[in-house]
Amino acid sequence: MIVLKDILYKVAIESVHGTTETAVNKIEFDSRKVEENDVFVAIRGTISDGHDFIEKAINLGAIAIVCDTLPEIIVTGIAYIKVKDTNSALAFMASNYYNNPSKNLQLVGITGTNGKTTIASLLYQLFKKAGYKVGLLSTVKILVDDIEYKATHTTPDSLTINKYLKEMNEAGVEYCFMEVSSHGIHQKRTEGLHFEGGVFTNLSHDHLDYHPTFAEYRDVKKSFFDHLPKTAFALSNIDDKNGPVMLQNTNAKKLTYALKTYSDYKAQILENQLSGLLLRINDNEVWVRLIGTFNAYNLLAIYGTAVELGLDKLEVLRLLSELESVSGRFQFIISNDKITAIVDYAHTPDALENVLKTINDIRTKNEQLITIVGCGGDRDRTKRPIMANIASTLSDKAIITSDNPRTEDPEAIIAEMEKGVEPQNFKKTISITDRKQAIKTACQLAQPNDIILIAGKGHETYQEIQGIRYDFDDMQIVKELLEQLNK
């Protein structure tokens, strides 16, 4: 049990009805999970409003209610805390409840449209190789040093974040690297956390199903840096036109990285092959196993972060050379008859274009590049024709298929994508609704030395159709199909 007033520290309270000297069991924002003596925080979500479930929470045993609008009926013996913003309140309360675990380790947040998972995951890898106990909060998984948990959101809710950070404290974790999504920032999930640093990767077309305008999407990302403390560092990619914007109002130490612009951390690509990259980073050369310009940016951000956290520069370069690609991020296999299959999470126009340009830069043009691409349902519809246009323009053959259609008709999604295919690319573009059949067709069309890119799902091992998740692993399926064709 913990006293209510102790977990309300730093919460913007407007009024109190009842006493805050009440001992509470735990915090809940899902009324279905409320138990005796809990405090229930009423969150206004995109689907439902927690204020509608205050009575239910009290009936289940809640002894305190945190809300931004008081209910019409005030129950005697229940503490009501009216706050300015319940999302913000939940974030501070969660930190206080778990004894502010972010202050007991060095937490770095990575935000931007593309590269968050790669940077966070490879920083985890690098610091583990350097001999530290490390934590990871990412789209792919959550790691408390060597213990792995399944991730459900890019940025988990405030209670989940602090719960895992507390576990990291108990495990002796010294550094934690965390993906910070625009949803997470907008919903105040990262408030109340103490960040040692923040990294901005890039900003491109995504999440306009959630954010009404690109400007709001940008400003939400920027607000993360606006709230960094003076003791933190803010490392921004200034080759991206929004990079300087992220640093405008931050109190943190301002740092930059770039391939094309004068910056604190600068890199030059000397060689770019399927086997890796030769980079010059701040006058030192290093060979790495990752490929592509987008990974040069990722590695530079990793280098800058590690140096700012106090690691020796030459030691960081050595560790960079040992890093291995993240699951579903430019992950590739080569079949017995020399067909290369690449699986990548590229699900935004910018990410898809980066991956295709990387492949085109490396290949000899004597082989075919076959791209399989789809777009998710119940998400930003404006990017659908753009994705199809990029795939059909930069590939020798493009197969438009399903991604995670969710509650939408996959054929309707494909029809929207097809509108982006230009007339000169009609003949090299086909549409196949069934994703497995699309992959099979690509494998059948491929000749020795050809390249197949399967874009969009990356590390995901499921396909979501009408609320049901079916087992579906792009890498596993293409491996099996290529093996069958070799027999």
C-alpha positions in Angstrom: 0.0 0.0 0.0 1.1 3.6 -0.8 -0.5 6.8 0.3 -2.4 8.6 -2.5 -0.8 12.0 -1.8 2.7 10.5 -2.4 1.9 9.4 -5.9 0.3 12.7 -6.9 3.6 14.6 -6.7 4.0 16.9 -9.7 0.4 16.2 -11.0 -1.4 19.3 -12.1 -4.3 19.1 -9.6 -7.3 21.5 -10.0 -9.4 20.4 -7.0 -9.7 17.6 -4.4 -12.9 16.1 -3.1 -12.2 13.8 -0.1 -8.8 13.1 1.4 -5.5 12.3 -0.3 -4.2 10.6 2.9 -5.9 7.4 1.7 -3.8 4.3 1.3 -4.2 2.8 -2.2 -3.3 -0.6 -3.5 -2.3 0.2 -7.2 -3.1 2.4 -10.1 -5.4 1.3 -13.0 -6.7 3.1 -16.1 -8.7 0.0 -17.3 -11.8 -0.3 -15.2 -12.0 -4.1 -15.9 -8.7 -4.5 -13.9 -9.8 -2.5 -10.8 -9.6 -4.2 -7.4 -10.2 -3.3 -3.8 -8.5 0.0 -2.8 -7.2 0.9 -6.2 -7.0 4.4 -7.7 -8.7 4.6 -11.1 -7.5 7.1 -13.6 -10.1 8.0 -16.2 -8.4 8.3 -19.6 -10.1 9.7 -22.7 -9.1 7.2 -25.4 -9.7 7.1 -29.1 -12.3 4.4 -28.7 -13.8 4.9 -25.2 -13.7 7.4 -22.4 -12.6 6.2 -18.9 -15.0 8.8 -17.4 -17.9 6.6 -18.5 -16.6 3.8 -16.3 -16.0 5.7 -13.0 -19.1 4.1 -11.4 -18.0 0.6 -12.5 -14.5 1.2 -11.0 -16.0 2.3 -7.7 -18.3 -0.8 -7.6 -15.2 -3.0 -8.2 -13.5 -1.4 -5.2 -11.7 1.8 -6.4 -11.1 4.1 -3.4 -9.9 7.1 -5.4 -10.8 8.5 -8.8 -8.5 10.8 -10.9 -10.5 12.6 -13.6 -10.6 15.8 -15.6 -14.4 16.2 -15.2 -16.1 15.3 -12.0 -19.0 12.9 -12.2 -22.5 14.2 -11.4 -22.8 11.8 -8.4 -20.0 12.1 -5.8 -19.9 9.0 -3.6 -19.1 9.5 0.1 -15.8 8.0 1.2 -14.3 8.1 -2.3 -11.4 10.6 -3.1 -11.9 12.5 -6.3 -8.9 14.3 -7.8 -9.8 16.6 -10.6 -6.7 17.2 -12.8 -5.9 19.2 -15.9 -5.0 16.2 -18.0 -5.5 12.6 -17.0 -2.9 11.2 -19.4 -0.2 13.5 -17.9 -1.5 12.7 -14.4 -1.2 8.9 -15.1 2.4 9.4 -16.3 3.6 11.2 -13.1 1.6 8.9 -10.9 3.1 5.8 -12.5 6.6 7.2 -12.0 5.9 8.0 -8.4 4.3 4.7 -7.7 7.4 2.8 -9.0 9.7 5.2 -7.1 10.8 7.1 -10.2 12.9 4.3 -11.7 14.1 6.3 -14.8 16.3 8.4 -12.4 18.3 5.3 -11.5 19.6 4.5 -15.0 20.6 6.4 -18.1 17.5 6.5 -20.3 17.8 7.6 -24.0 14.7 8.1 -26.2 14.8 7.7 -29.9 12.1 9.4 -32.0 11.4 10.0 -35.7 9.5 8.3 -38.5 12.1 5.7 -39.5 15.1 4.1 -37.8 13.8 4.1 -34.2 13.8 0.3 -33.8 17.2 -0.2 -35.5 18.9 2.5 -33.4 17.4 1.5 -30.1 18.1 -2.2 -30.7 21.7 -1.7 -31.9 22.5 0.6 -29.0 21.3 -2.2 -26.7 23.5 -4.6 -28.6 26.5 -2.3 -28.5 26.3 -1.6 -24.8 25.8 -5.3 -24.0 29.0 -6.0 -26.0 30.7 -3.2 -24.0 29.9 -5.2 -20.8 27.0 -3.3 -19.4 23.6 -4.4 -18.1 21.2 -2.8 -20.6 17.4 -2.4 -21.1 15.4 -2.0 -24.3 11.8 -0.7 -24.9 11.1 -1.2 -28.6 8.5 -2.2 -31.2 10.1 -5.6 -31.5 10.6 -6.5 -27.9 11.2 -5.4 -24.3 14.5 -6.5 -22.8 15.4 -6.3 -19.1 19.1 -7.1 -19.6 18.8 -10.7 -20.8 15.1 -11.3 -20.0 12.8 -10.8 -23.0 9.2 -9.7 -23.0 6.8 -9.3 -25.9 6.1 -5.7 -27.0 2.6 -4.6 -27.9 3.1 -0.9 -28.7 6.0 1.2 -30.0 5.7 3.2 -26.8 3.9 1.3 -24.0 1.5 3.0 -21.5 3.0 4.9 -18.6 2.3 2.1 -16.1 4.0 -0.5 -18.3 7.0 1.7 -19.0 7.6 2.4 -15.3 7.0 -1.3 -14.3 9.7 -2.4 -16.7 12.1 0.4 -15.7 11.6 -0.7 -12.0 12.5 -4.3 -13.1 15.6 -2.8 -14.8 16.5 -1.1 -11.5 16.2 -4.4 -9.6 18.3 -6.2 -12.3 21.1 -3.6 -12.0 20.5 -2.1 -15.5 22.7 0.9 -16.2 21.4 2.1 -19.6 18.0 1.8 -21.3 17.2 2.7 -24.9 13.6 3.4 -25.7 11.6 4.0 -28.9 9.4 7.1 -28.5 6.5 7.3 -30.9 4.4 10.3 -31.8 1.4 8.6 -30.3 3.3 8.0 -27.0 4.4 11.7 -26.9 0.9 13.0 -27.7 -0.7 10.8 -25.1 1.8 12.0 -22.5 3.2 8.5 -21.9 6.8 9.8 -21.5 6.0 12.5 -19.0 7.5 12.0 -15.6 10.5 10.1 -17.1 14.0 11.4 -16.7 15.9 11.2 -20.0 19.6 11.4 -20.3 19.3 12.0 -24.0 17.1 12.2 -27.0 17.8 11.3 -30.7 15.9 12.5 -33.7 16.2 10.3 -36.9 14.0 11.8 -39.6 10.5 12.8 -40.4 8.4 11.7 -43.3 4.8 10.7 -44.4 3.3 8.6 -41.6 0.5 8.5 -39.0 -1.6 11.1 -40.7 -4.6 8.8 -39.7 -3.8 9.9 -36.1 -2.4 13.4 -36.6 -4.6 15.8 -38.6 -1.7 17.5 -40.3 2.0 16.9 -40.9 2.8 20.1 -39.0 1.1 18.6 -35.9 3.0 15.4 -36.4 6.3 17.4 -36.5 5.4 19.5 -33.5 4.5 16.5 -31.4 7.9 15.0 -32.1 9.5 18.4 -31.3 7.7 18.6 -27.9 9.8 15.6 -26.8 13.0 17.6 -27.2 11.3 20.8 -25.7 10.9 18.9 -22.4 14.4 17.4 -22.1 16.3 18.8 -19.1 19.5 20.8 -19.2 21.5 17.8 -18.1 20.4 15.8 -21.2 21.7 15.8 -24.7 19.6 16.2 -27.9 21.1 14.6 -31.0 19.4 15.5 -34.3 19.9 14.5 -37.9 20.3 17.9 -39.6 20.3 16.4 -43.1 16.6 16.1 -42.5 14.9 19.5 -43.0 13.1 19.0 -39.7 16.3 18.2 -37.8 17.2 21.8 -36.8 13.5 22.4 -35.8 13.8 19.7 -33.1 16.6 21.6 -31.4 15.0 25.1 -31.5 13.6 25.3 -28.0 15.4 22.5 -26.1 17.3 23.2 -22.9 19.4 20.1 -23.5 22.9 20.1 -25.0 22.4 20.5 -28.7 24.2 18.1 -31.0 24.0 17.2 -34.7 24.8 14.3 -37.0 24.8 14.2 -40.8 26.2 12.7 -44.0 25.8 15.8 -46.1 26.0 18.8 -43.7 28.6 20.1 -41.4 27.8 18.6 -38.0 29.2 17.4 -34.7 29.1 13.8 -35.8 29.9 13.4 -39.6 30.1 10.3 -41.7 31.0 9.5 -45.3 30.2 6.3 -47.2 33.3 4.9 -48.8 31.9 1.6 -49.9 28.4 0.2 -50.0 28.0 -3.5 -50.7 25.6 -6.3 -49.9 28.2 -7.5 -47.4 28.4 -4.2 -45.6 29.5 -0.5 -45.5 32.9 1.1 -45.2 32.3 4.4 -43.4 34.5 7.3 -42.3 33.1 8.6 -39.1 34.8 11.7 -37.8 38.1 10.9 -39.6 38.2 7.2 -38.6 37.3 4.4 -40.9 35.1 1.4 -39.9 33.7 -1.6 -41.7 30.2 -2.5 -40.6 27.9 -5.4 -41.5 24.8 -3.3 -42.2 24.2 -1.8 -45.6 22.6 1.3 -47.2 22.6 5.0 -46.7 19.8 4.8 -44.2 21.9 2.5 -42.0 24.8 4.9 -42.3 22.6 7.5 -40.6 21.5 4.9 -38.0 25.1 4.0 -37.2 26.1 7.6 -36.9 23.3 8.3 -34.4 24.4 5.2 -32.5 28.1 6.4 -32.5 27.1 9.9 -31.3 24.8 8.5 -28.5 27.5 6.1 -27.2 30.1 8.8 -27.2 27.8 11.3 -25.4 27.1 8.6 -22.8 30.8 8.4 -22.1 32.2 5.4 -24.1 35.6 5.7 -25.7 35.4 6.7 -29.4 37.7 4.1 -30.7 36.0 1.4 -28.6 32.6 2.5 -30.0 34.0 2.1 -33.6 35.2 -1.4 -32.8 31.8 -2.3 -31.4 30.0 -0.8 -34.4 31.9 -3.3 -36.6 30.5 -6.2 -34.6 26.8 -5.2 -34.7 24.3 -7.4 -36.6 21.1 -6.3 -38.3 17.8 -6.2 -36.4 15.1 -8.7 -37.1 13.0 -7.6 -40.1 15.2 -4.7 -40.9 17.0 -5.4 -44.3 17.2 -9.0 -43.2 18.2 -11.2 -46.2 18.8 -14.8 -47.3 20.4 -16.1 -50.5 18.9 -19.3 -51.9 20.9 -22.2 -53.4 20.3 -20.8 -56.9 21.5 -17.4 -55.9 18.1 -15.6 -55.4 18.4 -13.0 -52.7 15.2 -12.4 -50.6 15.1 -9.3 -48.4 12.5 -8.7 -45.7 12.2 -5.1 -44.5 9.7 -3.3 -42.2 9.5 -0.4 -44.7 5.9 0.7 -44.4 6.2 4.4 -45.1 7.0 6.0 -48.5 10.3 7.3 -47.3 11.4 4.0 -45.8 10.4 2.1 -49.0 12.2 4.5 -51.2 15.4 4.3 -49.1 15.4 0.5 -49.2 14.8 0.3 -53.0 17.4 3.0 -53.7 19.9 1.1 -51.5 19.3 -2.1 -53.5 19.5 -0.3 -56.8 22.8 1.3 -55.7 24.3 -2.1 -54.9 23.0 -4.3 -57.7 24.6 -4.7 -61.1 21.3 -4.1 -63.0 21.8 -7.5 -64.8 19.3 -9.0 -62.4 15.6 -8.3 -61.7 14.4 -6.5 -58.6 10.9 -7.8 -57.7 9.1 -5.9 -54.9 6.1 -7.1 -52.9 4.3 -4.3 -51.1 1.1 -3.7 -49.3 -0.5 -1.1 -47.0 -2.1 -1.6 -43.6 -5.8 -1.2 -43.1 -7.3 1.4 -40.7 -4.2 3.5 -41.1 -3.1 6.5 -43.1 -4.8 6.1 -46.5 -3.0 9.0 -48.2 0.2 7.1 -48.4 -1.2 4.1 -50.3 -0.9 5.4 -53.9 2.5 6.9 -53.1 3.8 3.5 -51.9 2.6 1.8 -55.1 4.2 4.5 -57.2 7.6 4.1 -55.5 7.5 0.3 -55.7 6.5 0.3 -59.4 9.0 3.0 -60.4 12.1 1.7 -58.6 11.5 -2.1 -59.3 11.6 -4.2 -62.4 8.4 -5.9 -61.2 6.0 -4.8 -58.4 3.4 -7.0 -56.8 0.8 -5.2 -54.8 -0.7 -7.3 -52.0 -2.2 -7.3 -48.5 -0.3 -6.2 -45.4 -2.5 -6.2 -42.3 -5.9 -5.3 -43.7 -7.4 -5.2 -40.2 -11.1 -4.3 -40.6 -10.8 -3.0 -44.2 -11.4 -5.0 -47.4 -7.9 -5.8 -48.7 -9.0 -5.5 -52.3 -10.2 -1.9 -51.6 -6.8 -1.1 -50.1 -5.1 -2.5 -53.2 -7.4 -0.5 -55.5 -6.3 2.7 -53.7 -2.7 1.7 -54.1 -3.1 1.0 -57.8 -4.2 4.6 -58.4 -0.6 5.6 -57.8 0.9 3.4 -60.5 1.8 5.6 -63.5 0.9 4.4 -67.1 4.5 3.5 -68.0 4.6 1.1 -65.1 1.3 -0.7 -65.7 2.9 -3.7 -67.4 5.4 -4.5 -64.7 2.8 -4.2 -61.9 0.4 -7.0 -60.8 -2.0 -7.3 -57.8 -2.4 -10.4 -55.8 -4.6 -10.1 -52.7 -3.3 -13.2 -50.9 0.1 -12.3 -49.4 1.5 -15.8 -49.4 0.5 -16.2 -53.0 2.2 -12.9 -53.8 5.4 -14.1 -52.3 5.1 -17.5 -54.1 4.6 -15.7 -57.4 7.7 -13.5 -56.8 9.7 -16.7 -56.1 8.4 -18.3 -59.3 9.3 -15.2 -61.4 12.7 -14.9 -59.9 15.8 -16.2 -61.8 19.3 -16.9 -60.4 20.9 -13.7 -59.1 17.5 -11.8 -58.9 16.5 -9.9 -55.8 13.1 -10.1 -54.1 12.1 -7.4 -51.6 9.2 -8.2 -49.3 8.3 -4.8 -47.7 6.0 -3.7 -44.9 5.8 -6.3 -42.1 9.4 -7.0 -41.3 9.6 -8.5 -37.8 5.9 -9.2 -37.5 4.9 -12.8 -37.3 1.2 -12.4 -37.9 -1.3 -11.0 -40.3 -4.3 -9.2 -38.8 -7.6 -9.7 -40.6 -11.0 -8.7 -39.2 -9.7 -8.6 -35.6 -8.0 -12.0 -35.8 -4.2 -12.4 -35.9 -3.1 -15.3 -38.1 0.5 -16.7 -38.0 2.4 -15.1 -40.9 6.2 -14.6 -41.0 7.5 -13.2 -44.3 11.0 -14.5 -43.8 9.9 -18.0 -42.9 7.5 -18.2 -45.8 10.0 -17.0 -48.4 12.6 -19.4 -47.1 10.2 -22.3 -47.4 9.1 -21.3 -50.9 12.6 -20.9 -52.2 13.7 -24.2 -50.7 10.7 -25.9 -52.4 11.6 -24.4 -55.8 15.2 -25.6 -55.4 14.0 -29.2 -55.1 
